[in-house]
Amino acid sequence: MKLMPIGDYYSWYCEWCDSRNLTLWTRFEKGRVSCGACHNVYSLADQLPAVQERSLSRVI
């Protein structure tokens, strides 16, 4: 998911249904956003490489 800031909102495209979404920045601070069309939920922790590396180091 690629984010593009537009004022107080982030513009992003759903990878599942390919619809454009505008989400307030405060929703992104909570760590989860959902598509307005298909309601597919995206966890932002899955999108950040630094968080993935930390979770992988716990397993090893």
PDB file of N, H, CA, C and O in Angstrom:
ATOM      1  N   MET A   1       0.846  -1.160   0.000  1.00  0.00           N
ATOM      2  CA  MET A   1       0.000   0.000   0.000  1.00  0.00           C
ATOM      3  C   MET A   1       0.900   1.234   0.000  1.00  0.00           C
ATOM      4  O   MET A   1       1.767   1.386   0.860  1.00  0.00           O
ATOM      5  N   LYS A   2       0.680   2.101  -0.969  1.00  0.00           N
ATOM      6  H   LYS A   2      -0.024   1.977  -1.668  1.00  0.00           H
ATOM      7  CA  LYS A   2       1.429   3.356  -1.032  1.00  0.00           C
ATOM      8  C   LYS A   2       0.540   4.480  -0.528  1.00  0.00           C
ATOM      9  O   LYS A   2      -0.606   4.621  -0.955  1.00  0.00           O
ATOM     10  N   LEU A   3       1.082   5.276   0.385  1.00  0.00           N
ATOM     11  H   LEU A   3       2.012   5.161   0.731  1.00  0.00           H
ATOM     12  CA  LEU A   3       0.336   6.380   0.979  1.00  0.00           C
ATOM     13  C   LEU A   3       0.763   7.701   0.367  1.00  0.00           C
ATOM     14  O   LEU A   3       1.949   7.933   0.131  1.00  0.00           O
ATOM     15  N   MET A   4      -0.219   8.575   0.109  1.00  0.00           N
ATOM     16  H   MET A   4      -1.182   8.387   0.300  1.00  0.00           H
ATOM     17  CA  MET A   4       0.077   9.903  -0.393  1.00  0.00           C
ATOM     18  C   MET A   4      -0.657  10.911   0.495  1.00  0.00           C
ATOM     19  O   MET A   4      -1.888  10.912   0.531  1.00  0.00           O
ATOM     20  N   PRO A   5       0.084  11.772   1.214  1.00  0.00           N
ATOM     21  CA  PRO A   5      -0.582  12.741   2.090  1.00  0.00           C
ATOM     22  C   PRO A   5      -1.282  13.837   1.292  1.00  0.00           C
ATOM     23  O   PRO A   5      -0.720  14.395   0.350  1.00  0.00           O
ATOM     24  N   ILE A   6      -2.524  14.134   1.688  1.00  0.00           N
ATOM     25  H   ILE A   6      -2.981  13.681   2.453  1.00  0.00           H
ATOM     26  CA  ILE A   6      -3.301  15.220   1.092  1.00  0.00           C
ATOM     27  C   ILE A   6      -3.959  15.970   2.242  1.00  0.00           C
ATOM     28  O   ILE A   6      -5.043  15.592   2.688  1.00  0.00           O
ATOM     29  N   GLY A   7      -3.321  17.021   2.723  1.00  0.00           N
ATOM     30  H   GLY A   7      -2.441  17.327   2.362  1.00  0.00           H
ATOM     31  CA  GLY A   7      -3.849  17.773   3.857  1.00  0.00           C
ATOM     32  C   GLY A   7      -3.871  16.926   5.117  1.00  0.00           C
ATOM     33  O   GLY A   7      -2.837  16.407   5.539  1.00  0.00           O
ATOM     34  N   ASP A   8      -5.046  16.785   5.719  1.00  0.00           N
ATOM     35  H   ASP A   8      -5.885  17.207   5.376  1.00  0.00           H
ATOM     36  CA  ASP A   8      -5.205  15.969   6.925  1.00  0.00           C
ATOM     37  C   ASP A   8      -5.490  14.509   6.603  1.00  0.00           C
ATOM     38  O   ASP A   8      -5.672  13.699   7.512  1.00  0.00           O
ATOM     39  N   TYR A   9      -5.531  14.166   5.324  1.00  0.00           N
ATOM     40  H   TYR A   9      -5.384  14.824   4.585  1.00  0.00           H
ATOM     41  CA  TYR A   9      -5.893  12.818   4.895  1.00  0.00           C
ATOM     42  C   TYR A   9      -4.719  12.125   4.216  1.00  0.00           C
ATOM     43  O   TYR A   9      -3.773  12.770   3.765  1.00  0.00           O
ATOM     44  N   TYR A  10      -4.797  10.809   4.152  1.00  0.00           N
ATOM     45  H   TYR A  10      -5.566  10.285   4.519  1.00  0.00           H
ATOM     46  CA  TYR A  10      -3.890  10.009   3.340  1.00  0.00           C
ATOM     47  C   TYR A  10      -4.712   9.367   2.237  1.00  0.00           C
ATOM     48  O   TYR A  10      -5.770   8.793   2.493  1.00  0.00           O
ATOM     49  N   SER A  11      -4.227   9.466   1.020  1.00  0.00           N
ATOM     50  H   SER A  11      -3.368   9.933   0.812  1.00  0.00           H
ATOM     51  CA  SER A  11      -4.853   8.809  -0.108  1.00  0.00           C
ATOM     52  C   SER A  11      -4.124   7.492  -0.344  1.00  0.00           C
ATOM     53  O   SER A  11      -2.894   7.456  -0.379  1.00  0.00           O
ATOM     54  N   TRP A  12      -4.881   6.415  -0.505  1.00  0.00           N
ATOM     55  H   TRP A  12      -5.880   6.444  -0.476  1.00  0.00           H
ATOM     56  CA  TRP A  12      -4.282   5.107  -0.753  1.00  0.00           C
ATOM     57  C   TRP A  12      -5.258   4.247  -1.549  1.00  0.00           C
ATOM     58  O   TRP A  12      -6.466   4.484  -1.539  1.00  0.00           O
ATOM     59  N   TYR A  13      -4.717   3.250  -2.233  1.00  0.00           N
ATOM     60  H   TYR A  13      -3.736   3.058  -2.241  1.00  0.00           H
ATOM     61  CA  TYR A  13      -5.526   2.348  -3.043  1.00  0.00           C
ATOM     62  C   TYR A  13      -5.580   0.979  -2.389  1.00  0.00           C
ATOM     63  O   TYR A  13      -4.560   0.448  -1.950  1.00  0.00           O
ATOM     64  N   CYS A  14      -6.767   0.417  -2.328  1.00  0.00           N
ATOM     65  H   CYS A  14      -7.596   0.849  -2.685  1.00  0.00           H
ATOM     66  CA  CYS A  14      -6.957  -0.920  -1.778  1.00  0.00           C
ATOM     67  C   CYS A  14      -6.334  -1.927  -2.742  1.00  0.00           C
ATOM     68  O   CYS A  14      -6.604  -1.889  -3.943  1.00  0.00           O
ATOM     69  N   GLU A  15      -5.517  -2.810  -2.227  1.00  0.00           N
ATOM     70  H   GLU A  15      -5.297  -2.841  -1.252  1.00  0.00           H
ATOM     71  CA  GLU A  15      -4.852  -3.803  -3.065  1.00  0.00           C
ATOM     72  C   GLU A  15      -5.799  -4.927  -3.466  1.00  0.00           C
ATOM     73  O   GLU A  15      -5.495  -5.690  -4.383  1.00  0.00           O
ATOM     74  N   TRP A  16      -6.927  -5.039  -2.805  1.00  0.00           N
ATOM     75  H   TRP A  16      -7.175  -4.419  -2.060  1.00  0.00           H
ATOM     76  CA  TRP A  16      -7.853  -6.121  -3.092  1.00  0.00           C
ATOM     77  C   TRP A  16      -8.887  -5.725  -4.140  1.00  0.00           C
ATOM     78  O   TRP A  16      -9.116  -6.472  -5.091  1.00  0.00           O
ATOM     79  N   CYS A  17      -9.522  -4.546  -3.977  1.00  0.00           N
ATOM     80  H   CYS A  17      -9.336  -3.939  -3.205  1.00  0.00           H
ATOM     81  CA  CYS A  17     -10.574  -4.143  -4.920  1.00  0.00           C
ATOM     82  C   CYS A  17     -10.168  -2.963  -5.800  1.00  0.00           C
ATOM     83  O   CYS A  17     -10.937  -2.552  -6.668  1.00  0.00           O
ATOM     84  N   ASP A  18      -8.970  -2.411  -5.588  1.00  0.00           N
ATOM     85  H   ASP A  18      -8.345  -2.745  -4.882  1.00  0.00           H
ATOM     86  CA  ASP A  18      -8.406  -1.326  -6.393  1.00  0.00           C
ATOM     87  C   ASP A  18      -9.236  -0.039  -6.338  1.00  0.00           C
ATOM     88  O   ASP A  18      -9.334   0.681  -7.332  1.00  0.00           O
ATOM     89  N   SER A  19      -9.827   0.244  -5.186  1.00  0.00           N
ATOM     90  H   SER A  19      -9.747  -0.341  -4.379  1.00  0.00           H
ATOM     91  CA  SER A  19     -10.560   1.497  -5.026  1.00  0.00           C
ATOM     92  C   SER A  19      -9.689   2.504  -4.277  1.00  0.00           C
ATOM     93  O   SER A  19      -8.827   2.129  -3.483  1.00  0.00           O
ATOM     94  N   ARG A  20      -9.927   3.781  -4.543  1.00  0.00           N
ATOM     95  H   ARG A  20     -10.628   4.086  -5.188  1.00  0.00           H
ATOM     96  CA  ARG A  20      -9.167   4.853  -3.895  1.00  0.00           C
ATOM     97  C   ARG A  20      -9.845   5.217  -2.586  1.00  0.00           C
ATOM     98  O   ARG A  20     -11.068   5.338  -2.526  1.00  0.00           O
ATOM     99  N   ASN A  21      -9.052   5.392  -1.539  1.00  0.00           N
ATOM    100  H   ASN A  21      -8.058   5.294  -1.587  1.00  0.00           H
ATOM    101  CA  ASN A  21      -9.570   5.724  -0.220  1.00  0.00           C
ATOM    102  C   ASN A  21      -8.895   6.974   0.307  1.00  0.00           C
ATOM    103  O   ASN A  21      -7.712   7.204   0.055  1.00  0.00           O
ATOM    104  N   LEU A  22      -9.651   7.782   1.041  1.00  0.00           N
ATOM    105  H   LEU A  22     -10.611   7.595   1.246  1.00  0.00           H
ATOM    106  CA  LEU A  22      -9.120   8.923   1.781  1.00  0.00           C
ATOM    107  C   LEU A  22      -9.377   8.652   3.254  1.00  0.00           C
ATOM    108  O   LEU A  22     -10.524   8.484   3.668  1.00  0.00           O
ATOM    109  N   THR A  23      -8.315   8.609   4.042  1.00  0.00           N
ATOM    110  H   THR A  23      -7.383   8.746   3.705  1.00  0.00           H
ATOM    111  CA  THR A  23      -8.430   8.281   5.459  1.00  0.00           C
ATOM    112  C   THR A  23      -7.738   9.359   6.278  1.00  0.00           C
ATOM    113  O   THR A  23      -6.632   9.788   5.949  1.00  0.00           O
ATOM    114  N   LEU A  24      -8.401   9.797   7.353  1.00  0.00           N
ATOM    115  H   LEU A  24      -9.300   9.449   7.619  1.00  0.00           H
ATOM    116  CA  LEU A  24      -7.805  10.780   8.256  1.00  0.00           C
ATOM    117  C   LEU A  24      -6.519  10.243   8.870  1.00  0.00           C
ATOM    118  O   LEU A  24      -6.400   9.043   9.118  1.00  0.00           O
ATOM    119  N   TRP A  25      -5.570  11.117   9.112  1.00  0.00           N
ATOM    120  H   TRP A  25      -5.667  12.091   8.910  1.00  0.00           H
ATOM    121  CA  TRP A  25      -4.275  10.691   9.650  1.00  0.00           C
ATOM    122  C   TRP A  25      -4.424  10.067  11.027  1.00  0.00           C
ATOM    123  O   TRP A  25      -3.601   9.233  11.406  1.00  0.00           O
ATOM    124  N   THR A  26      -5.449  10.442  11.790  1.00  0.00           N
ATOM    125  H   THR A  26      -6.117  11.119  11.482  1.00  0.00           H
ATOM    126  CA  THR A  26      -5.623   9.874  13.132  1.00  0.00           C
ATOM    127  C   THR A  26      -5.961   8.391  13.075  1.00  0.00           C
ATOM    128  O   THR A  26      -5.637   7.655  14.007  1.00  0.00           O
ATOM    129  N   ARG A  27      -6.600   7.938  12.013  1.00  0.00           N
ATOM    130  H   ARG A  27      -6.863   8.536  11.256  1.00  0.00           H
ATOM    131  CA  ARG A  27      -6.888   6.508  11.855  1.00  0.00           C
ATOM    132  C   ARG A  27      -5.602   5.715  11.632  1.00  0.00           C
ATOM    133  O   ARG A  27      -5.486   4.574  12.078  1.00  0.00           O
ATOM    134  N   PHE A  28      -4.644   6.319  10.945  1.00  0.00           N
ATOM    135  H   PHE A  28      -4.739   7.246  10.582  1.00  0.00           H
ATOM    136  CA  PHE A  28      -3.383   5.632  10.695  1.00  0.00           C
ATOM    137  C   PHE A  28      -2.563   5.485  11.964  1.00  0.00           C
ATOM    138  O   PHE A  28      -1.762   4.557  12.076  1.00  0.00           O
ATOM    139  N   GLU A  29      -2.750   6.388  12.925  1.00  0.00           N
ATOM    140  H   GLU A  29      -3.401   7.142  12.834  1.00  0.00           H
ATOM    141  CA  GLU A  29      -2.030   6.273  14.195  1.00  0.00           C
ATOM    142  C   GLU A  29      -2.493   5.068  14.998  1.00  0.00           C
ATOM    143  O   GLU A  29      -1.733   4.546  15.813  1.00  0.00           O
ATOM    144  N   LYS A  30      -3.715   4.619  14.787  1.00  0.00           N
ATOM    145  H   LYS A  30      -4.333   5.043  14.124  1.00  0.00           H
ATOM    146  CA  LYS A  30      -4.244   3.453  15.499  1.00  0.00           C
ATOM    147  C   LYS A  30      -3.658   2.151  14.969  1.00  0.00           C
ATOM    148  O   LYS A  30      -3.703   1.132  15.658  1.00  0.00           O
ATOM    149  N   GLY A  31      -3.108   2.167  13.754  1.00  0.00           N
ATOM    150  H   GLY A  31      -3.072   2.995  13.194  1.00  0.00           H
ATOM    151  CA  GLY A  31      -2.423   0.996  13.227  1.00  0.00           C
ATOM    152  C   GLY A  31      -3.235   0.116  12.301  1.00  0.00           C
ATOM    153  O   GLY A  31      -2.689  -0.820  11.717  1.00  0.00           O
ATOM    154  N   ARG A  32      -4.536   0.388  12.146  1.00  0.00           N
ATOM    155  H   ARG A  32      -4.979   1.148  12.621  1.00  0.00           H
ATOM    156  CA  ARG A  32      -5.365  -0.412  11.251  1.00  0.00           C
ATOM    157  C   ARG A  32      -6.304   0.504  10.482  1.00  0.00           C
ATOM    158  O   ARG A  32      -6.903   1.418  11.050  1.00  0.00           O
ATOM    159  N   VAL A  33      -6.426   0.251   9.184  1.00  0.00           N
ATOM    160  H   VAL A  33      -5.939  -0.491   8.722  1.00  0.00           H
ATOM    161  CA  VAL A  33      -7.372   0.986   8.352  1.00  0.00           C
ATOM    162  C   VAL A  33      -8.168  -0.024   7.539  1.00  0.00           C
ATOM    163  O   VAL A  33      -7.728  -1.153   7.326  1.00  0.00           O
ATOM    164  N   SER A  34      -9.341   0.395   7.091  1.00  0.00           N
ATOM    165  H   SER A  34      -9.699   1.313   7.265  1.00  0.00           H
ATOM    166  CA  SER A  34     -10.156  -0.492   6.266  1.00  0.00           C
ATOM    167  C   SER A  34     -10.606   0.249   5.015  1.00  0.00           C
ATOM    168  O   SER A  34     -10.760   1.471   5.011  1.00  0.00           O
ATOM    169  N   CYS A  35     -10.810  -0.518   3.964  1.00  0.00           N
ATOM    170  H   CYS A  35     -10.685  -1.510   3.967  1.00  0.00           H
ATOM    171  CA  CYS A  35     -11.253   0.027   2.691  1.00  0.00           C
ATOM    172  C   CYS A  35     -12.713   0.448   2.813  1.00  0.00           C
ATOM    173  O   CYS A  35     -13.514  -0.249   3.436  1.00  0.00           O
ATOM    174  N   GLY A  36     -13.054   1.575   2.224  1.00  0.00           N
ATOM    175  H   GLY A  36     -12.404   2.141   1.718  1.00  0.00           H
ATOM    176  CA  GLY A  36     -14.426   2.054   2.272  1.00  0.00           C
ATOM    177  C   GLY A  36     -15.364   1.265   1.376  1.00  0.00           C
ATOM    178  O   GLY A  36     -16.569   1.245   1.626  1.00  0.00           O
ATOM    179  N   ALA A  37     -14.849   0.611   0.336  1.00  0.00           N
ATOM    180  H   ALA A  37     -13.870   0.627   0.133  1.00  0.00           H
ATOM    181  CA  ALA A  37     -15.698  -0.129  -0.594  1.00  0.00           C
ATOM    182  C   ALA A  37     -15.876  -1.591  -0.186  1.00  0.00           C
ATOM    183  O   ALA A  37     -17.006  -2.064  -0.066  1.00  0.00           O
ATOM    184  N   CYS A  38     -14.776  -2.308   0.026  1.00  0.00           N
ATOM    185  H   CYS A  38     -13.858  -1.923  -0.072  1.00  0.00           H
ATOM    186  CA  CYS A  38     -14.862  -3.748   0.315  1.00  0.00           C
ATOM    187  C   CYS A  38     -14.705  -4.065   1.798  1.00  0.00           C
ATOM    188  O   CYS A  38     -14.899  -5.211   2.202  1.00  0.00           O
ATOM    189  N   HIS A  39     -14.357  -3.076   2.616  1.00  0.00           N
ATOM    190  H   HIS A  39     -14.199  -2.144   2.288  1.00  0.00           H
ATOM    191  CA  HIS A  39     -14.179  -3.213   4.075  1.00  0.00           C
ATOM    192  C   HIS A  39     -13.053  -4.170   4.451  1.00  0.00           C
ATOM    193  O   HIS A  39     -13.036  -4.702   5.561  1.00  0.00           O
ATOM    194  N   ASN A  40     -12.118  -4.390   3.541  1.00  0.00           N
ATOM    195  H   ASN A  40     -12.132  -3.958   2.639  1.00  0.00           H
ATOM    196  CA  ASN A  40     -10.940  -5.208   3.836  1.00  0.00           C
ATOM    197  C   ASN A  40     -10.050  -4.428   4.807  1.00  0.00           C
ATOM    198  O   ASN A  40      -9.765  -3.253   4.576  1.00  0.00           O
ATOM    199  N   VAL A  41      -9.612  -5.071   5.886  1.00  0.00           N
ATOM    200  H   VAL A  41      -9.844  -6.025   6.074  1.00  0.00           H
ATOM    201  CA  VAL A  41      -8.827  -4.407   6.927  1.00  0.00           C
ATOM    202  C   VAL A  41      -7.342  -4.608   6.653  1.00  0.00           C
ATOM    203  O   VAL A  41      -6.897  -5.720   6.366  1.00  0.00           O
ATOM    204  N   TYR A  42      -6.585  -3.525   6.744  1.00  0.00           N
ATOM    205  H   TYR A  42      -6.947  -2.622   6.976  1.00  0.00           H
ATOM    206  CA  TYR A  42      -5.140  -3.569   6.565  1.00  0.00           C
ATOM    207  C   TYR A  42      -4.464  -3.179   7.866  1.00  0.00           C
ATOM    208  O   TYR A  42      -4.790  -2.152   8.462  1.00  0.00           O
ATOM    209  N   SER A  43      -3.534  -3.994   8.301  1.00  0.00           N
ATOM    210  H   SER A  43      -3.270  -4.829   7.817  1.00  0.00           H
ATOM    211  CA  SER A  43      -2.742  -3.681   9.479  1.00  0.00           C
ATOM    212  C   SER A  43      -1.481  -2.977   9.019  1.00  0.00           C
ATOM    213  O   SER A  43      -0.749  -3.495   8.176  1.00  0.00           O
ATOM    214  N   LEU A  44      -1.227  -1.815   9.560  1.00  0.00           N
ATOM    215  H   LEU A  44      -1.822  -1.394  10.245  1.00  0.00           H
ATOM    216  CA  LEU A  44      -0.051  -1.058   9.130  1.00  0.00           C
ATOM    217  C   LEU A  44       1.236  -1.678   9.638  1.00  0.00           C
ATOM    218  O   LEU A  44       2.300  -1.415   9.076  1.00  0.00           O
ATOM    219  N   ALA A  45       1.178  -2.482  10.670  1.00  0.00           N
ATOM    220  H   ALA A  45       0.314  -2.696  11.127  1.00  0.00           H
ATOM    221  CA  ALA A  45       2.373  -3.161  11.165  1.00  0.00           C
ATOM    222  C   ALA A  45       2.898  -4.136  10.118  1.00  0.00           C
ATOM    223  O   ALA A  45       4.101  -4.391  10.059  1.00  0.00           O
ATOM    224  N   ASP A  46       2.005  -4.686   9.288  1.00  0.00           N
ATOM    225  H   ASP A  46       1.028  -4.479   9.336  1.00  0.00           H
ATOM    226  CA  ASP A  46       2.427  -5.587   8.218  1.00  0.00           C
ATOM    227  C   ASP A  46       3.133  -4.841   7.101  1.00  0.00           C
ATOM    228  O   ASP A  46       3.884  -5.444   6.334  1.00  0.00           O
ATOM    229  N   GLN A  47       2.907  -3.548   6.996  1.00  0.00           N
ATOM    230  H   GLN A  47       2.298  -3.058   7.619  1.00  0.00           H
ATOM    231  CA  GLN A  47       3.469  -2.748   5.916  1.00  0.00           C
ATOM    232  C   GLN A  47       4.837  -2.159   6.238  1.00  0.00           C
ATOM    233  O   GLN A  47       5.554  -1.743   5.328  1.00  0.00           O
ATOM    234  N   LEU A  48       5.209  -2.116   7.507  1.00  0.00           N
ATOM    235  H   LEU A  48       4.627  -2.454   8.246  1.00  0.00           H
ATOM    236  CA  LEU A  48       6.458  -1.478   7.908  1.00  0.00           C
ATOM    237  C   LEU A  48       7.581  -2.500   8.043  1.00  0.00           C
ATOM    238  O   LEU A  48       7.464  -3.414   8.859  1.00  0.00           O
ATOM    239  N   PRO A  49       8.666  -2.385   7.278  1.00  0.00           N
ATOM    240  CA  PRO A  49       9.751  -3.362   7.329  1.00  0.00           C
ATOM    241  C   PRO A  49      10.429  -3.456   8.691  1.00  0.00           C
ATOM    242  O   PRO A  49      10.840  -4.547   9.086  1.00  0.00           O
ATOM    243  N   ALA A  50      10.559  -2.358   9.418  1.00  0.00           N
ATOM    244  H   ALA A  50      10.224  -1.471   9.097  1.00  0.00           H
ATOM    245  CA  ALA A  50      11.237  -2.384  10.721  1.00  0.00           C
ATOM    246  C   ALA A  50      10.469  -3.244  11.715  1.00  0.00           C
ATOM    247  O   ALA A  50      11.072  -3.959  12.515  1.00  0.00           O
ATOM    248  N   VAL A  51       9.164  -3.179  11.669  1.00  0.00           N
ATOM    249  H   VAL A  51       8.674  -2.598  11.019  1.00  0.00           H
ATOM    250  CA  VAL A  51       8.343  -3.985  12.572  1.00  0.00           C
ATOM    251  C   VAL A  51       8.457  -5.457  12.199  1.00  0.00           C
ATOM    252  O   VAL A  51       8.483  -6.312  13.084  1.00  0.00           O
ATOM    253  N   GLN A  52       8.526  -5.770  10.905  1.00  0.00           N
ATOM    254  H   GLN A  52       8.505  -5.076  10.186  1.00  0.00           H
ATOM    255  CA  GLN A  52       8.666  -7.155  10.460  1.00  0.00           C
ATOM    256  C   GLN A  52       9.988  -7.735  10.940  1.00  0.00           C
ATOM    257  O   GLN A  52      10.031  -8.886  11.374  1.00  0.00           O
ATOM    258  N   GLU A  53      11.060  -6.966  10.871  1.00  0.00           N
ATOM    259  H   GLU A  53      11.025  -6.031  10.519  1.00  0.00           H
ATOM    260  CA  GLU A  53      12.366  -7.457  11.308  1.00  0.00           C
ATOM    261  C   GLU A  53      12.367  -7.744  12.802  1.00  0.00           C
ATOM    262  O   GLU A  53      12.943  -8.743  13.232  1.00  0.00           O
ATOM    263  N   ARG A  54      11.736  -6.891  13.601  1.00  0.00           N
ATOM    264  H   ARG A  54      11.268  -6.080  13.252  1.00  0.00           H
ATOM    265  CA  ARG A  54      11.677  -7.111  15.041  1.00  0.00           C
ATOM    266  C   ARG A  54      10.876  -8.363  15.373  1.00  0.00           C
ATOM    267  O   ARG A  54      11.262  -9.131  16.254  1.00  0.00           O
ATOM    268  N   SER A  55       9.769  -8.572  14.677  1.00  0.00           N
ATOM    269  H   SER A  55       9.456  -7.948  13.961  1.00  0.00           H
ATOM    270  CA  SER A  55       8.964  -9.754  14.962  1.00  0.00           C
ATOM    271  C   SER A  55       9.689 -11.020  14.515  1.00  0.00           C
ATOM    272  O   SER A  55       9.526 -12.070  15.137  1.00  0.00           O
ATOM    273  N   LEU A  56      10.478 -10.942  13.461  1.00  0.00           N
ATOM    274  H   LEU A  56      10.610 -10.089  12.956  1.00  0.00           H
ATOM    275  CA  LEU A  56      11.250 -12.089  13.005  1.00  0.00           C
ATOM    276  C   LEU A  56      12.353 -12.417  13.997  1.00  0.00           C
ATOM    277  O   LEU A  56      12.650 -13.593  14.208  1.00  0.00           O
ATOM    278  N   SER A  57      12.970 -11.413  14.613  1.00  0.00           N
ATOM    279  H   SER A  57      12.728 -10.458  14.442  1.00  0.00           H
ATOM    280  CA  SER A  57      14.040 -11.671  15.574  1.00  0.00           C
ATOM    281  C   SER A  57      13.509 -12.354  16.830  1.00  0.00           C
ATOM    282  O   SER A  57      14.259 -13.062  17.502  1.00  0.00           O
ATOM    283  N   ARG A  58      12.241 -12.160  17.161  1.00  0.00           N
ATOM    284  H   ARG A  58      11.631 -11.585  16.615  1.00  0.00           H
ATOM    285  CA  ARG A  58      11.652 -12.853  18.306  1.00  0.00           C
ATOM    286  C   ARG A  58      11.521 -14.349  18.043  1.00  0.00           C
ATOM    287  O   ARG A  58      11.667 -15.159  18.958  1.00  0.00           O
ATOM    288  N   VAL A  59      11.249 -14.711  16.804  1.00  0.00           N
ATOM    289  H   VAL A  59      11.130 -14.053  16.061  1.00  0.00           H
ATOM    290  CA  VAL A  59      11.071 -16.116  16.438  1.00  0.00           C
ATOM    291  C   VAL A  59      12.404 -16.843  16.442  1.00  0.00           C
ATOM    292  O   VAL A  59      12.479 -17.995  16.869  1.00  0.00           O
ATOM    293  N   ILE A  60      13.455 -16.186  15.972  1.00  0.00           N
ATOM    294  H   ILE A  60      13.394 -15.250  15.626  1.00  0.00           H
ATOM    295  CA  ILE A  60      14.782 -16.810  15.864  1.00  0.00           C
ATOM    296  C   ILE A  60      15.438 -16.801  17.163  1.00  0.00           C
ATOM    297  O   ILE A  60      16.565 -17.280  17.288  1.00  0.00           O
TER     298      ILE A  60
END
